[in-house]
Amino acid sequence: MRRLIMENLQKWKDQRHRKPLILRGARQVGKTWAVINFGNQFFDGRIHVVNLEKRPDWHRVFDKNFDIRRILMELEILMNTRIIPGKDLLFLDEIQSCPKAITSLRYFHEETPELHVIGAGSLLEYAMRDIPFPIGRAQFLNLHPMNFVEFLLALGKEKEAEIIVSTPRRLSESVHNLLLEDLRNYMFIGGMPECVQRYVETGNIMESLKVHSDLAASFREDFPKYAPYSDKRCLNAVFSSVARSVGRQIKYSRLSDDFSNPTIKKAFDLLCLARVIRRIPSANPSGLPLGASVSSKKFKALMVDIGLMQSLCGMALDTEYSQIDLLKIYKGALAEQFAGQEFISAGQEELYYWDREAKSSSAEVDFLLQKGGGIYPVEVKSGASGRLKSLHLFLKTYPHVTSGYIFSCASYAEIREEKMIFLPLYYAYSCAKK
């Protein structure tokens, strides 16, 4: 399977003033596969993999001190190989299990800058909160579940993939409907590589869906590692409740009846650290950066993956899959999850939305995108422009905003006098690309 992150990994490899790279991402999104595939392609297979979770006995290599020459010598002995700076790639997998290995990256940068070093792990933010890590001594890349582009590439549908990464335009009805049908499948299969691989091998969606429960179990297996920071039972409750709350403002009290708000908040924050869920705060679009105006009290959330989300929600697949309008599946929540997930994979690492409460009326716009020095409000819903009251209000309130996006199952169209661009949902990645 082709992952778009390969282009960024290659750019990192060729940088003159390169630093050790930390690849971040949730469990099971394909970090190990991506790095090994990268090593085989661009280092002629000269990649040395040190899995620090499988080999806890090798942690002692990093425990003694941070003499990089000694560390490399001991790793060479343990792996019975030579590690040649400038030619080889050293891959410290599951690096979060050995905090001192994370700290050692700064010394790799200082003492052997010619050696290509990548560290990857699924609970990195959780591990790094308790260790000193000098800013500026490493570079970071984020890996997410496979987006819709990568899903199409995995199916061998290169032409369709080319369309949805190009500048949005109106397509023929047959091509438009073909893309919507593939998108329907993706919305249920999701982008976790194992699920996509199962679908590629069998062509059967139900076979792919069987993987979701195993993936959910693997995430839950990590919950004991969060102790003593949070209650395992609360983590499990929040994990499932957030999946059912996508598209709605989060209230801690609604995520569980069995725990206090402070306990639920702690669980929510830890799941964000593990990149299992993502906080989407409300922001004021008066100016950039949007992050300067975020509300700590108003926020929504997304799950790491749309396939995992629909599985945790326990959707009635026979009913939901047969919906003609993709935006009506699970009352529109699945479409909003898809759009947010695509925006993030396109580089919108910090997502926001707009919420205005007034005595007479309230208004909400699903997302706010930042690109090219501008702000673009996004609505994910069907309906004519006259029904988009919140978006109309937004564009009237903030005249510096040049246009708003409306994603639906309709074909591409523009209403320039109303500053609105109507886009098929499959163009989400293209429109969010910075």
C-alpha positions in Angstrom: 0.0 0.0 0.0 1.2 3.5 -0.8 1.3 6.1 2.0 1.6 9.7 1.2 4.0 10.3 4.1 6.7 8.8 2.0 7.2 12.1 0.2 7.8 13.8 3.6 10.2 11.1 4.7 12.2 11.4 1.6 12.5 15.2 2.1 13.7 14.6 5.6 16.3 12.1 4.4 17.7 14.6 1.9 17.8 17.7 4.2 21.3 19.1 4.8 20.7 20.1 8.4 18.6 17.0 9.3 17.8 16.1 12.8 16.5 12.8 14.3 12.9 12.3 13.3 10.1 11.3 15.7 7.1 9.8 13.9 3.9 10.3 16.0 0.6 8.6 15.6 -2.0 6.4 17.3 -1.6 2.7 17.6 -2.1 0.6 14.5 -2.0 3.5 11.9 1.0 2.0 10.1 4.0 3.7 11.6 6.3 0.6 11.6 5.3 -0.4 8.1 5.9 3.1 6.8 9.4 3.4 8.2 10.5 -0.1 7.2 9.1 0.4 3.7 10.9 3.8 3.6 14.2 2.1 4.7 13.9 -0.6 2.1 13.2 1.9 -0.7 15.6 4.7 0.1 18.4 3.0 2.0 18.6 -0.1 -0.2 17.4 -2.2 2.8 20.1 -0.9 5.1 17.7 -0.4 8.0 18.3 -1.5 11.5 15.2 -2.0 13.6 15.3 -1.9 17.3 11.9 -2.6 18.8 12.2 -1.4 22.4 8.8 -2.9 23.4 9.8 -6.4 22.3 13.3 -6.1 23.7 13.0 -4.5 27.2 16.4 -6.1 28.0 18.0 -3.7 25.4 16.9 -0.7 27.4 20.1 -1.0 29.4 22.0 0.2 26.3 20.4 3.7 26.9 20.3 3.6 30.7 24.0 3.8 31.4 24.8 7.2 29.7 24.3 9.1 26.5 27.6 8.3 24.9 26.4 7.7 21.3 29.6 5.9 20.2 29.1 3.4 23.0 25.3 3.1 22.3 26.0 2.4 18.6 28.8 -0.1 19.4 26.5 -2.1 21.8 23.6 -2.1 19.3 25.9 -3.4 16.6 27.0 -6.2 19.0 23.4 -7.1 19.9 22.2 -7.0 16.3 25.4 -8.6 14.9 25.7 -5.9 12.2 27.5 -2.6 11.3 25.6 0.7 11.5 27.2 3.1 9.0 26.4 6.8 9.3 25.4 8.4 6.0 24.3 5.0 4.5 22.1 3.3 7.1 18.8 4.1 8.8 18.5 3.4 12.6 14.9 2.8 13.5 14.0 2.9 17.3 10.5 1.5 17.2 8.0 1.7 20.1 10.5 4.2 21.6 7.9 5.4 24.2 8.7 2.2 26.2 12.2 3.5 26.8 12.1 7.1 27.8 15.9 7.4 27.9 16.0 6.4 24.3 13.8 9.4 23.5 16.2 11.6 25.4 19.2 10.1 23.5 17.9 11.5 20.2 19.3 15.0 21.1 22.8 13.4 21.5 22.5 11.5 18.2 21.9 15.0 16.7 24.9 16.5 18.4 27.4 13.6 18.1 26.5 11.8 14.9 24.4 14.2 12.8 25.2 12.2 9.6 23.3 9.1 10.9 19.7 8.9 9.9 17.6 8.1 13.0 13.9 7.7 13.3 12.0 7.0 16.5 8.3 6.0 16.5 5.7 5.0 19.0 2.0 5.1 19.8 2.1 6.8 23.2 4.9 9.3 22.7 3.1 12.3 24.1 2.2 10.3 27.1 5.8 9.2 27.6 7.3 12.6 26.9 5.3 14.4 29.5 7.5 13.0 32.2 10.9 13.3 30.6 13.1 16.3 29.7 13.2 16.7 25.9 15.0 19.7 24.5 13.1 21.6 21.9 14.9 21.9 18.6 16.9 18.7 18.8 14.5 16.6 16.8 12.0 16.9 14.0 8.4 15.6 14.0 6.1 14.0 11.5 2.5 12.8 12.1 1.1 9.7 10.6 -2.7 9.3 10.5 -5.0 6.5 9.3 -5.1 6.1 5.6 -7.2 8.9 4.0 -9.6 8.4 1.1 -6.8 9.1 -1.4 -4.6 6.3 0.0 -7.7 4.0 0.2 -8.3 4.5 -3.6 -4.6 3.9 -4.3 -4.7 0.6 -2.3 -7.6 -0.5 -4.5 -5.5 0.3 -7.6 -7.8 3.2 -8.5 -5.1 5.7 -9.4 -7.3 7.8 -11.7 -9.9 8.4 -9.1 -7.2 9.3 -6.6 -5.8 11.8 -9.1 -9.2 13.5 -9.4 -9.7 14.1 -5.7 -6.3 15.6 -5.1 -6.7 18.0 -8.1 -8.4 21.4 -8.1 -12.1 20.7 -7.4 -14.3 20.9 -10.5 -17.6 19.6 -11.7 -17.4 16.0 -12.9 -19.6 13.9 -15.1 -22.5 12.3 -13.3 -21.1 8.8 -13.8 -17.6 9.7 -12.3 -19.3 11.6 -9.5 -21.5 8.6 -8.6 -18.5 6.2 -8.8 -16.5 8.3 -6.3 -19.5 8.5 -4.0 -19.9 4.8 -4.0 -16.2 4.3 -3.2 -16.6 6.9 -0.5 -19.5 5.0 1.0 -17.3 1.9 1.4 -14.5 3.9 2.9 -16.8 5.5 5.5 -17.6 2.0 6.8 -14.2 0.4 6.3 -12.1 3.4 7.5 -8.5 4.0 7.1 -6.8 1.7 9.6 -4.3 -0.2 7.4 -5.3 -3.7 8.6 -9.0 -3.0 7.7 -8.0 -1.7 4.3 -5.7 -4.6 3.6 -8.5 -7.1 4.6 -10.8 -5.4 2.1 -8.2 -5.3 -0.7 -7.6 -9.1 -0.2 -11.2 -10.2 0.1 -13.3 -7.5 -1.6 -15.8 -8.1 1.2 -16.7 -5.2 3.5 -18.0 -7.5 6.3 -14.6 -9.2 6.4 -13.0 -5.8 6.9 -15.5 -4.8 9.6 -14.5 -7.8 11.7 -11.1 -6.2 12.3 -12.6 -3.2 14.0 -13.4 -5.0 17.2 -9.9 -6.3 17.4 -8.5 -2.8 16.9 -10.8 -1.4 19.6 -9.5 -4.1 22.0 -5.9 -3.2 21.2 -6.6 0.4 22.1 -8.2 -0.7 25.4 -5.2 -2.9 26.2 -3.2 0.3 26.4 -5.5 1.8 29.1 -3.7 0.1 32.0 -0.5 1.9 30.9 -2.2 5.3 31.7 -2.2 4.4 35.4 -2.0 6.2 37.8 -3.2 9.1 35.7 -6.7 7.9 35.1 -9.2 5.2 35.9 -9.2 2.4 33.3 -13.0 2.0 33.5 -13.5 5.8 32.9 -11.1 5.6 29.9 -13.2 2.9 28.4 -16.4 4.8 29.0 -15.1 8.0 27.4 -13.5 6.1 24.5 -17.0 4.7 23.5 -19.0 7.8 24.4 -16.9 10.2 22.3 -17.5 8.0 19.3 -21.2 8.5 19.7 -20.7 12.3 20.3 -19.0 13.3 17.1 -20.6 16.4 15.7 -21.9 17.6 19.0 -20.4 19.9 21.7 -18.8 17.8 24.4 -20.1 18.0 27.9 -18.1 15.8 30.3 -21.2 14.9 32.3 -22.7 13.3 29.2 -19.8 11.0 28.6 -20.4 8.9 31.6 -22.9 8.7 34.5 -20.5 6.8 36.7 -17.6 9.3 37.2 -17.1 12.8 38.3 -16.4 15.6 35.7 -12.7 15.9 36.8 -12.2 12.2 36.4 -13.8 12.3 33.0 -11.8 15.3 31.9 -8.6 13.6 32.9 -9.5 10.5 30.8 -10.5 12.7 27.9 -7.2 14.6 28.0 -5.2 11.4 28.2 -7.0 9.9 25.2 -6.1 13.1 23.3 -2.5 12.7 24.3 -2.6 9.1 22.9 -4.1 10.5 19.7 -7.1 8.2 20.0 -9.4 11.2 20.0 -8.9 14.8 19.1 -10.3 18.0 20.7 -11.8 20.5 18.2 -12.2 23.8 20.1 -14.4 26.7 19.3 -12.5 29.8 18.0 -13.2 33.4 17.1 -12.4 33.9 13.4 -11.8 37.7 13.7 -8.1 37.0 12.9 -5.2 34.6 12.7 -4.0 32.5 14.3 -7.2 30.9 15.3 -5.5 29.1 18.2 -5.1 32.5 20.0 -8.9 32.7 20.4 -9.9 29.2 21.4 -12.4 28.5 24.1 -11.5 26.1 26.8 -15.1 25.4 27.6 -16.6 24.9 24.1 -15.2 22.0 22.1 -16.2 19.0 20.0 -14.2 15.9 19.3 -13.2 13.5 16.5 -12.2 9.9 16.7 -8.9 8.7 15.3 -10.6 6.8 12.5 -14.1 6.8 10.9 -14.2 3.0 10.6 -13.4 2.6 14.3 -16.0 5.3 15.1 -18.9 3.5 13.3 -17.9 0.2 15.0 -17.9 1.7 18.5 -21.3 3.4 17.8 -22.8 0.0 17.1 -24.5 1.2 14.0 -27.2 -0.8 12.3 -25.2 -1.5 9.2 -28.0 -2.9 7.1 -30.0 0.3 7.6 -27.2 2.9 7.6 -25.2 1.5 4.6 -28.3 1.6 2.5 -28.8 5.4 3.0 -28.8 7.1 -0.4 -27.5 10.4 1.0 -24.1 9.8 2.7 -24.7 12.8 4.9 -27.7 11.2 6.5 -25.7 8.2 7.8 -25.8 8.2 11.6 -27.6 11.6 11.4 -24.7 13.2 9.6 -22.0 12.4 12.2 -20.2 10.0 10.0 -19.8 12.6 7.3 -18.5 15.2 9.8 -16.0 12.6 11.1 -14.9 11.9 7.5 -14.4 15.6 6.7 -12.5 16.3 9.9 -10.3 13.2 9.3 -9.5 14.3 5.8 -8.7 17.9 6.9 -6.2 16.6 9.4 -4.5 14.3 7.0 -4.2 17.2 4.6 -2.1 19.1 7.1 -4.8 20.9 9.2 -3.3 19.6 12.4 -5.1 22.2 14.5 -8.9 22.1 13.7 -11.5 24.5 15.0 -15.2 25.3 14.7 -17.3 28.4 15.3 -20.1 28.6 17.9 -22.1 31.6 18.7 -24.7 31.7 21.5 -27.1 34.5 21.8 -30.3 35.1 23.7 -32.4 35.1 20.5 -30.6 32.4 18.6 -27.5 30.3 18.4 -25.3 29.5 15.4 -22.6 27.0 14.6 -20.3 26.3 11.7 -18.8 22.8 11.6 -15.1 23.6 10.9 -12.8 26.5 10.3 -9.9 25.9 8.0 -6.7 28.0 7.8 -4.8 28.2 4.5 -3.1 30.8 2.4 -3.4 33.4 5.1 -7.2 33.1 5.1 -10.0 31.5 7.1 -12.6 29.3 5.4 -15.7 28.2 7.2 -17.0 24.7 6.4 -20.4 23.2 6.7 -21.0 19.5 6.2 -24.6 19.1 5.2 -27.1 18.8 2.4 -29.5 21.6 1.4 -29.8 24.7 -0.6 -27.9 27.9 0.3 -31.0 29.5 1.7 -31.1 26.8 4.5 -27.5 27.5 5.6 -28.4 30.1 8.2 -25.3 29.7 10.3 -23.0 30.0 7.4 -24.8 33.0 6.0 -24.6 34.7 9.4 -20.9 33.9 9.7 -20.1 35.4 6.3 -22.1 38.5 7.1 -20.4 38.9 10.5 -16.9 38.4 9.2 -16.7 40.2 5.8 -13.0 39.6 5.6 -13.7 35.9 4.9 -13.7 35.5 1.1 -15.8 32.3 0.8 -17.3 29.3 2.7 -17.3 25.6 1.8 -20.4 23.4 1.9 -19.7 19.7 1.6 -22.5 17.4 0.5 -23.3 14.7 -2.1 -24.2 17.3 -4.7 -21.9 18.1 -7.6 -19.5 21.1 -7.6 -21.1 24.5 -7.9 -20.5 28.1 -6.9 -22.7 31.0 -5.8 -20.2 33.8 -6.0 -22.6 36.6 -4.9 -23.2 34.6 -1.7 -19.5 33.7 -1.4 -20.4 30.0 -1.2 -18.7 27.0 -2.9 -20.6 23.7 -2.9 -18.3 20.7 -3.0 -18.8 16.9 -3.1 -17.6 15.3 0.1 -14.8 13.4 -1.7 -13.0 16.8 -2.3 -12.4 17.3 1.5 -8.7 16.5 1.3 -8.0 18.7 -1.7 -9.8 21.7 -0.2 -7.9 21.5 3.1 -4.4 21.1 1.6 -2.2 24.1 2.5 
